[in-house]
Amino acid sequence: MSEISDRLEVVEYVRSLIGTPFGHQGRGPVLDCIGVAYVAAEKFSLADTDMETEKARKYRGYSRFPQDGLLRQACDEYLVKIRRSIMQPADLFLMSVFRVESHIAMLGDNNTIIHAVNLPGRKEVIEHRLSEKWESAIAGCYRFPAFN
């Protein structure tokens, strides 16, 4: 299987999660934005998902209003930082919401993003076009180590 078909398999799996209810720190049956990336990484062995390591302990129990920099630190430790220009389906965006790096979204295969949202009237995993609004929220671009 080629890397691109592997990537599309990951995207299709994450797409199958659309409609899953949002739950803070959810790793199933409810998910938060990090949970979406986590369950994909776990299912396809894309990155270290052992939450019992000393390294992982500092990231457990994060608040709904994450400390500025904590999510970037976790991305830098568990993922591979890449340039926006080389992103492919199944790569991840670190996004700033209300000027805080506090959100993760996966790039789909048609310039879409798939992520869990906690919005008024919409608390679930969704997919939509990567609009200018969301594009302007991008604070970093990352790849799972298995795809590097």
MARROVEX-290563 format. One record per residue: x, y, z of N, C-alpha, C in turn; residue in one letter. Coordinates in nm, 3 decimals. Each point is the difference from the previous one (the first is absolute). Layout:
+---------+---------+---------+---------+---------+---------+---------+---------+---------+------+
:    n.c1 :    n.c2 :    n.c3 :   ca.c1 :   ca.c2 :   ca.c3 :    c.c1 :    c.c2 :    c.c3 : type :
+---------+---------+---------+---------+---------+---------+---------+---------+---------+------+
:       X :       Y :       Z :       X :       Y :       Z :       X :       Y :       Z :    A :
...
+---------+---------+---------+---------+---------+---------+---------+---------+---------+------+
***
This chain:
+---------+---------+---------+---------+---------+---------+---------+---------+---------+------+
:    n.c1 :    n.c2 :    n.c3 :   ca.c1 :   ca.c2 :   ca.c3 :    c.c1 :    c.c2 :    c.c3 : type :
+---------+---------+---------+---------+---------+---------+---------+---------+---------+------+
:   0.084 :  -0.118 :   0.000 :  -0.084 :   0.118 :   0.000 :   0.089 :   0.125 :   0.000 :    M :
:  -0.034 :   0.098 :  -0.081 :   0.081 :   0.122 :  -0.008 :  -0.033 :   0.093 :   0.117 :    S :
:   0.090 :   0.096 :   0.023 :  -0.025 :   0.095 :   0.109 :  -0.129 :   0.078 :  -0.023 :    E :
:  -0.028 :   0.040 :  -0.125 :  -0.121 :   0.078 :  -0.024 :  -0.125 :  -0.083 :   0.027 :    I :
:   0.000 :  -0.128 :  -0.034 :  -0.118 :  -0.081 :   0.031 :  -0.010 :  -0.022 :   0.151 :    S :
:   0.114 :  -0.010 :   0.069 :  -0.003 :  -0.009 :   0.146 :  -0.060 :   0.127 :   0.058 :    D :
:   0.040 :   0.114 :  -0.053 :  -0.053 :   0.129 :   0.048 :  -0.150 :   0.008 :  -0.024 :    R :
:  -0.044 :  -0.043 :  -0.118 :  -0.143 :   0.006 :  -0.031 :  -0.079 :  -0.097 :   0.088 :    L :
:   0.060 :  -0.111 :   0.037 :  -0.065 :  -0.093 :   0.093 :  -0.018 :   0.066 :   0.137 :    E :
:   0.100 :   0.074 :   0.044 :  -0.011 :   0.073 :   0.127 :  -0.110 :   0.105 :  -0.009 :    V :
:  -0.002 :   0.075 :  -0.109 :  -0.104 :   0.103 :  -0.018 :  -0.138 :  -0.064 :  -0.001 :    V :
:  -0.016 :  -0.111 :  -0.071 :  -0.130 :  -0.067 :  -0.004 :  -0.042 :  -0.049 :   0.139 :    E :
:   0.095 :  -0.051 :   0.076 :  -0.031 :  -0.042 :   0.138 :  -0.047 :   0.120 :   0.082 :    Y :
:   0.075 :   0.110 :  -0.006 :  -0.036 :   0.119 :   0.076 :  -0.134 :   0.055 :  -0.048 :    V :
:  -0.023 :  -0.007 :  -0.130 :  -0.130 :   0.042 :  -0.055 :  -0.113 :  -0.086 :   0.057 :    R :
:   0.027 :  -0.127 :   0.029 :  -0.104 :  -0.087 :   0.058 :  -0.038 :   0.044 :   0.141 :    S :
:   0.081 :   0.086 :   0.060 :  -0.029 :   0.052 :   0.135 :  -0.091 :   0.122 :  -0.003 :    L :
:  -0.031 :   0.053 :  -0.118 :  -0.087 :   0.117 :  -0.011 :  -0.132 :  -0.032 :   0.069 :    I :
:  -0.043 :   0.094 :   0.082 :  -0.123 :  -0.017 :   0.078 :   0.025 :  -0.052 :   0.141 :    G :
:   0.123 :  -0.047 :   0.027 :   0.033 :  -0.044 :   0.136 :  -0.012 :   0.121 :   0.092 :    T :
:  -0.069 :  -0.015 :   0.113 :  -0.017 :   0.114 :   0.090 :   0.132 :   0.051 :   0.057 :    P :
:   0.005 :   0.132 :   0.024 :   0.115 :   0.062 :   0.063 :  -0.001 :  -0.032 :   0.149 :    F :
:   0.118 :  -0.028 :   0.052 :   0.018 :  -0.015 :   0.144 :   0.141 :   0.042 :   0.035 :    G :
:   0.013 :   0.093 :   0.092 :   0.132 :   0.049 :   0.041 :   0.088 :  -0.116 :   0.045 :    H :
:   0.120 :  -0.010 :  -0.054 :   0.097 :  -0.106 :   0.023 :  -0.050 :  -0.137 :  -0.047 :    Q :
:  -0.099 :  -0.001 :  -0.088 :  -0.057 :  -0.126 :  -0.047 :   0.091 :  -0.075 :  -0.094 :    G :
:   0.010 :  -0.129 :   0.025 :   0.076 :  -0.091 :  -0.086 :  -0.090 :  -0.115 :  -0.046 :    R :
:  -0.130 :   0.018 :   0.011 :  -0.101 :  -0.097 :  -0.039 :  -0.078 :  -0.042 :   0.123 :    G :
:  -0.130 :  -0.009 :  -0.007 :  -0.087 :   0.019 :  -0.116 :  -0.026 :   0.146 :  -0.036 :    P :
:   0.039 :   0.096 :   0.085 :  -0.005 :   0.140 :  -0.038 :   0.143 :   0.044 :  -0.032 :    V :
:   0.014 :   0.108 :  -0.077 :   0.133 :   0.046 :  -0.043 :   0.012 :   0.151 :   0.012 :    L :
:   0.120 :   0.046 :   0.030 :   0.032 :   0.140 :  -0.019 :   0.096 :   0.009 :  -0.120 :    D :
:   0.048 :   0.119 :  -0.031 :   0.082 :   0.014 :  -0.121 :   0.128 :  -0.083 :   0.008 :    C :
:   0.060 :  -0.006 :   0.116 :   0.121 :  -0.081 :   0.017 :  -0.036 :  -0.148 :  -0.008 :    I :
:  -0.116 :  -0.034 :   0.053 :  -0.047 :  -0.139 :  -0.005 :  -0.015 :  -0.053 :  -0.140 :    G :
:  -0.042 :   0.084 :  -0.095 :  -0.012 :  -0.042 :  -0.139 :   0.136 :  -0.044 :  -0.053 :    V :
:   0.102 :   0.083 :   0.022 :   0.136 :  -0.036 :  -0.045 :   0.052 :  -0.121 :   0.077 :    A :
:  -0.029 :  -0.005 :   0.129 :   0.048 :  -0.109 :   0.085 :  -0.055 :  -0.136 :  -0.045 :    Y :
:  -0.131 :  -0.010 :  -0.025 :  -0.056 :  -0.129 :  -0.038 :   0.052 :  -0.045 :  -0.137 :    V :
:   0.025 :   0.096 :  -0.090 :   0.059 :  -0.035 :  -0.130 :   0.143 :  -0.051 :   0.020 :    A :
:   0.077 :   0.071 :   0.082 :   0.138 :  -0.043 :   0.027 :   0.004 :  -0.137 :   0.063 :    A :
:  -0.093 :  -0.026 :   0.091 :  -0.004 :  -0.129 :   0.068 :  -0.040 :  -0.112 :  -0.097 :    E :
:  -0.105 :   0.022 :  -0.078 :  -0.049 :  -0.103 :  -0.092 :   0.104 :  -0.039 :  -0.105 :    K :
:   0.073 :   0.099 :  -0.053 :   0.093 :  -0.024 :  -0.110 :   0.147 :   0.002 :   0.043 :    F :
:   0.027 :   0.005 :   0.131 :   0.138 :   0.005 :   0.052 :   0.080 :   0.112 :  -0.065 :    S :
:  -0.056 :   0.119 :   0.001 :   0.062 :   0.115 :  -0.066 :   0.093 :   0.078 :   0.091 :    L :
:  -0.020 :  -0.013 :   0.132 :   0.079 :   0.075 :   0.099 :  -0.012 :  -0.072 :   0.133 :    A :
:   0.082 :   0.038 :   0.094 :  -0.004 :  -0.055 :   0.135 :  -0.132 :   0.041 :   0.066 :    D :
:  -0.078 :  -0.099 :   0.043 :  -0.128 :   0.029 :   0.066 :  -0.004 :  -0.055 :   0.143 :    T :
:   0.113 :  -0.038 :   0.054 :   0.006 :  -0.052 :   0.138 :  -0.016 :   0.116 :   0.097 :    D :
:  -0.115 :   0.007 :   0.065 :  -0.029 :   0.111 :   0.092 :   0.056 :  -0.024 :   0.140 :    M :
:   0.069 :  -0.111 :   0.023 :   0.053 :  -0.030 :   0.132 :   0.147 :   0.037 :   0.016 :    E :
:   0.062 :   0.050 :  -0.105 :   0.141 :   0.038 :   0.010 :   0.015 :   0.131 :   0.077 :    T :
:   0.119 :   0.022 :   0.050 :   0.029 :   0.126 :   0.069 :  -0.021 :   0.118 :  -0.095 :    E :
:   0.042 :  -0.016 :  -0.124 :  -0.017 :   0.105 :  -0.100 :  -0.147 :   0.037 :  -0.017 :    K :
:  -0.087 :  -0.100 :  -0.002 :  -0.143 :   0.024 :  -0.024 :  -0.071 :   0.060 :   0.120 :    A :
:   0.047 :  -0.029 :   0.118 :  -0.070 :   0.044 :   0.122 :  -0.017 :   0.152 :   0.007 :    R :
:   0.096 :   0.074 :  -0.051 :  -0.010 :   0.146 :   0.009 :  -0.110 :   0.058 :  -0.088 :    K :
:  -0.051 :  -0.080 :  -0.093 :  -0.104 :   0.048 :  -0.090 :  -0.140 :  -0.048 :   0.038 :    Y :
:  -0.010 :  -0.095 :   0.089 :  -0.131 :  -0.048 :   0.043 :  -0.065 :   0.103 :   0.090 :    R :
:  -0.130 :   0.002 :   0.000 :  -0.072 :   0.090 :   0.088 :   0.001 :   0.145 :  -0.045 :    G :
:   0.024 :   0.024 :  -0.130 :   0.000 :   0.138 :  -0.049 :  -0.139 :   0.062 :   0.017 :    Y :
:  -0.001 :   0.131 :   0.020 :  -0.126 :   0.070 :   0.025 :  -0.071 :   0.033 :  -0.131 :    S :
:  -0.124 :   0.041 :   0.011 :  -0.075 :   0.047 :  -0.117 :   0.063 :   0.126 :  -0.057 :    R :
:   0.072 :   0.073 :   0.082 :   0.069 :   0.122 :  -0.040 :   0.148 :  -0.026 :   0.017 :    F :
:   0.061 :  -0.069 :  -0.097 :   0.138 :  -0.046 :   0.016 :   0.100 :   0.113 :   0.022 :    P :
:   0.102 :  -0.033 :   0.075 :   0.108 :   0.096 :   0.019 :   0.062 :   0.027 :  -0.136 :    Q :
:   0.025 :   0.127 :  -0.024 :   0.061 :   0.035 :  -0.127 :   0.135 :  -0.070 :  -0.012 :    D :
:   0.019 :  -0.070 :  -0.109 :   0.126 :  -0.069 :  -0.025 :  -0.002 :  -0.148 :   0.030 :    G :
:  -0.092 :  -0.047 :   0.083 :  -0.002 :  -0.142 :   0.039 :  -0.030 :  -0.091 :  -0.119 :    L :
:  -0.097 :   0.038 :  -0.081 :  -0.035 :  -0.084 :  -0.116 :   0.112 :   0.000 :  -0.103 :    L :
:   0.062 :   0.115 :  -0.022 :   0.115 :   0.005 :  -0.092 :   0.113 :  -0.088 :   0.052 :    R :
:   0.025 :   0.005 :   0.129 :   0.105 :  -0.082 :   0.059 :  -0.029 :  -0.149 :  -0.023 :    Q :
:  -0.124 :  -0.040 :   0.019 :  -0.037 :  -0.140 :  -0.024 :   0.017 :  -0.036 :  -0.148 :    A :
:  -0.043 :   0.088 :  -0.090 :   0.018 :  -0.025 :  -0.144 :   0.147 :  -0.014 :  -0.034 :    C :
:   0.083 :   0.088 :   0.054 :   0.144 :  -0.006 :  -0.027 :   0.062 :  -0.129 :   0.052 :    D :
:  -0.051 :  -0.053 :   0.111 :   0.055 :  -0.124 :   0.057 :  -0.048 :  -0.125 :  -0.072 :    E :
:  -0.126 :  -0.003 :  -0.043 :  -0.059 :  -0.123 :  -0.054 :  -0.010 :  -0.004 :  -0.152 :    Y :
:   0.006 :   0.115 :  -0.065 :  -0.019 :   0.008 :  -0.144 :   0.123 :   0.062 :  -0.065 :    L :
:  -0.002 :   0.010 :  -0.133 :   0.110 :   0.058 :  -0.076 :  -0.050 :   0.132 :  -0.059 :    V :
:   0.068 :   0.109 :   0.032 :  -0.037 :   0.131 :  -0.053 :   0.035 :   0.005 :  -0.149 :    K :
:  -0.094 :   0.050 :  -0.080 :   0.021 :   0.011 :  -0.145 :  -0.045 :   0.138 :  -0.049 :    I :
:   0.036 :   0.031 :  -0.124 :  -0.046 :   0.124 :  -0.063 :  -0.141 :  -0.021 :  -0.056 :    R :
:  -0.077 :   0.105 :  -0.003 :  -0.137 :  -0.006 :  -0.055 :   0.002 :  -0.046 :  -0.145 :    R :
:   0.100 :   0.040 :  -0.074 :   0.007 :  -0.029 :  -0.144 :   0.016 :  -0.148 :  -0.032 :    S :
:   0.040 :  -0.083 :   0.096 :   0.018 :  -0.143 :  -0.028 :  -0.106 :  -0.087 :   0.068 :    I :
:  -0.101 :   0.064 :   0.057 :  -0.103 :  -0.079 :   0.069 :  -0.076 :  -0.089 :  -0.097 :    M :
:  -0.039 :  -0.117 :   0.051 :  -0.076 :  -0.099 :  -0.075 :  -0.117 :  -0.047 :   0.087 :    Q :
:  -0.096 :  -0.069 :  -0.060 :  -0.110 :  -0.053 :   0.081 :   0.053 :  -0.080 :   0.120 :    P :
:  -0.066 :   0.015 :   0.113 :   0.031 :  -0.064 :   0.128 :   0.106 :   0.076 :   0.080 :    A :
:   0.055 :   0.110 :  -0.055 :   0.087 :   0.086 :   0.080 :  -0.089 :   0.085 :   0.090 :    D :
:   0.061 :   0.063 :   0.100 :  -0.075 :   0.069 :   0.104 :   0.034 :   0.148 :   0.007 :    L :
:  -0.101 :   0.079 :   0.027 :   0.017 :   0.142 :   0.026 :  -0.011 :   0.025 :   0.150 :    F :
:   0.090 :   0.081 :   0.053 :  -0.015 :   0.059 :   0.132 :  -0.064 :   0.136 :  -0.025 :    L :
:  -0.109 :   0.029 :   0.071 :  -0.074 :   0.123 :  -0.028 :  -0.016 :   0.085 :   0.125 :    M :
:  -0.003 :   0.130 :  -0.023 :  -0.024 :   0.096 :   0.107 :  -0.148 :   0.037 :   0.000 :    S :
:  -0.062 :  -0.018 :   0.114 :  -0.139 :   0.039 :   0.020 :   0.001 :   0.103 :   0.113 :    V :
:  -0.057 :   0.116 :  -0.026 :   0.004 :   0.111 :   0.096 :   0.144 :   0.031 :   0.040 :    F :
:   0.089 :  -0.002 :  -0.099 :   0.142 :   0.033 :   0.014 :   0.078 :  -0.097 :   0.089 :    R :
:  -0.053 :  -0.118 :   0.023 :   0.070 :  -0.102 :   0.078 :   0.012 :  -0.126 :  -0.086 :    V :
:   0.120 :  -0.056 :  -0.008 :   0.020 :  -0.125 :  -0.075 :  -0.069 :  -0.112 :   0.076 :    E :
:  -0.122 :  -0.031 :  -0.041 :  -0.084 :  -0.089 :   0.080 :  -0.081 :  -0.099 :  -0.081 :    S :
:   0.032 :  -0.019 :  -0.128 :  -0.084 :  -0.084 :  -0.084 :   0.084 :  -0.077 :  -0.101 :    H :
:  -0.044 :  -0.122 :  -0.030 :   0.063 :  -0.086 :  -0.101 :  -0.105 :  -0.039 :  -0.102 :    I :
:   0.038 :   0.002 :  -0.128 :  -0.089 :  -0.045 :  -0.107 :   0.082 :  -0.080 :  -0.101 :    A :
:  -0.062 :  -0.101 :  -0.059 :   0.067 :  -0.082 :  -0.101 :  -0.037 :   0.049 :  -0.139 :    M :
:   0.099 :   0.006 :  -0.088 :  -0.024 :   0.036 :  -0.139 :  -0.064 :  -0.119 :  -0.071 :    L :
:  -0.114 :   0.025 :  -0.064 :  -0.066 :  -0.102 :  -0.081 :   0.062 :  -0.008 :  -0.137 :    G :
:  -0.068 :  -0.066 :  -0.091 :   0.057 :  -0.021 :  -0.133 :  -0.051 :   0.098 :  -0.106 :    D :
:  -0.087 :   0.090 :   0.036 :  -0.052 :   0.098 :  -0.097 :   0.000 :   0.141 :   0.060 :    N :
:   0.113 :   0.038 :   0.060 :   0.013 :   0.130 :   0.067 :  -0.109 :   0.019 :   0.106 :    N :
:  -0.026 :  -0.108 :   0.074 :  -0.093 :   0.006 :   0.112 :   0.078 :  -0.025 :   0.128 :    T :
:  -0.063 :   0.031 :   0.112 :   0.055 :  -0.039 :   0.129 :  -0.105 :  -0.080 :   0.076 :    I :
:   0.051 :  -0.096 :   0.077 :  -0.085 :  -0.085 :   0.082 :   0.046 :   0.021 :   0.144 :    I :
:  -0.095 :   0.034 :   0.087 :   0.036 :   0.029 :   0.138 :  -0.124 :  -0.005 :   0.089 :    H :
:   0.024 :  -0.008 :   0.130 :  -0.109 :   0.004 :   0.098 :  -0.017 :   0.144 :   0.045 :    A :
:  -0.124 :   0.045 :   0.001 :  -0.028 :   0.138 :   0.040 :  -0.095 :   0.002 :   0.120 :    V :
:   0.013 :   0.106 :   0.076 :  -0.086 :   0.024 :   0.115 :  -0.060 :   0.139 :  -0.017 :    N :
:  -0.094 :   0.009 :  -0.094 :  -0.062 :   0.127 :  -0.036 :  -0.145 :   0.002 :   0.046 :    L :
:  -0.056 :   0.116 :   0.023 :  -0.143 :   0.004 :   0.034 :  -0.082 :  -0.069 :  -0.107 :    P :
:  -0.076 :  -0.100 :   0.038 :  -0.084 :  -0.073 :  -0.093 :   0.071 :  -0.104 :  -0.085 :    G :
:   0.132 :  -0.012 :   0.016 :   0.076 :  -0.098 :  -0.079 :   0.116 :  -0.051 :   0.082 :    R :
:  -0.015 :  -0.115 :   0.060 :   0.102 :  -0.058 :   0.087 :   0.027 :  -0.142 :  -0.049 :    K :
:   0.084 :  -0.010 :  -0.105 :   0.023 :  -0.129 :  -0.063 :   0.120 :   0.008 :  -0.094 :    E :
:   0.036 :  -0.116 :  -0.055 :   0.103 :  -0.005 :  -0.104 :  -0.066 :   0.041 :  -0.131 :    V :
:   0.066 :   0.094 :  -0.071 :  -0.054 :   0.052 :  -0.125 :   0.109 :   0.005 :  -0.107 :    I :
:  -0.044 :   0.018 :  -0.124 :   0.092 :   0.026 :  -0.112 :  -0.056 :   0.117 :  -0.079 :    E :
:   0.087 :   0.090 :  -0.040 :  -0.041 :   0.113 :  -0.082 :   0.120 :   0.054 :  -0.076 :    H :
:  -0.029 :   0.086 :  -0.094 :   0.105 :   0.063 :  -0.081 :   0.094 :   0.079 :   0.090 :    R :
:   0.128 :   0.001 :  -0.036 :   0.098 :   0.081 :   0.072 :  -0.016 :   0.144 :  -0.048 :    L :
:  -0.089 :   0.072 :   0.065 :  -0.035 :   0.137 :  -0.040 :   0.111 :   0.098 :   0.038 :    S :
:  -0.012 :   0.122 :  -0.047 :   0.097 :   0.104 :   0.035 :   0.006 :   0.019 :   0.151 :    E :
:  -0.116 :  -0.007 :   0.065 :  -0.004 :   0.016 :   0.146 :   0.085 :  -0.106 :   0.068 :    K :
:  -0.018 :  -0.125 :  -0.039 :   0.077 :  -0.108 :   0.062 :   0.146 :   0.006 :  -0.043 :    W :
:   0.024 :   0.035 :  -0.125 :   0.138 :   0.013 :  -0.049 :   0.076 :   0.104 :   0.082 :    E :
:  -0.067 :   0.110 :   0.035 :   0.066 :   0.105 :   0.078 :   0.027 :  -0.043 :   0.144 :    S :
:  -0.063 :  -0.107 :   0.045 :   0.021 :  -0.050 :   0.136 :   0.119 :  -0.097 :   0.009 :    A :
:   0.057 :  -0.040 :  -0.114 :   0.109 :  -0.097 :   0.002 :   0.123 :   0.061 :   0.068 :    I :
:   0.047 :  -0.072 :   0.102 :   0.117 :   0.044 :   0.076 :   0.119 :  -0.093 :  -0.022 :    A :
:  -0.026 :  -0.118 :  -0.055 :   0.106 :  -0.096 :  -0.025 :  -0.052 :  -0.117 :  -0.082 :    G :
:   0.092 :  -0.070 :  -0.064 :  -0.035 :  -0.114 :  -0.085 :   0.085 :  -0.119 :   0.043 :    C :
:  -0.063 :  -0.115 :   0.010 :   0.068 :  -0.118 :   0.055 :  -0.037 :  -0.125 :  -0.078 :    Y :
:   0.088 :  -0.099 :   0.011 :  -0.018 :  -0.129 :  -0.065 :   0.022 :  -0.109 :   0.106 :    R :
:  -0.077 :  -0.107 :  -0.011 :   0.025 :  -0.116 :   0.086 :   0.136 :  -0.057 :  -0.034 :    F :
:   0.078 :  -0.043 :   0.100 :   0.134 :  -0.056 :  -0.027 :  -0.001 :  -0.115 :  -0.100 :    P :
:  -0.103 :  -0.082 :  -0.001 :  -0.006 :  -0.114 :  -0.093 :   0.000 :   0.044 :  -0.145 :    A :
:  -0.042 :   0.122 :  -0.028 :  -0.003 :   0.052 :  -0.137 :   0.123 :   0.083 :  -0.034 :    F :
:   0.092 :   0.013 :   0.091 :   0.116 :   0.084 :  -0.026 :   0.111 :  -0.078 :  -0.070 :    N :
+---------+---------+---------+---------+---------+---------+---------+---------+---------+------+
***
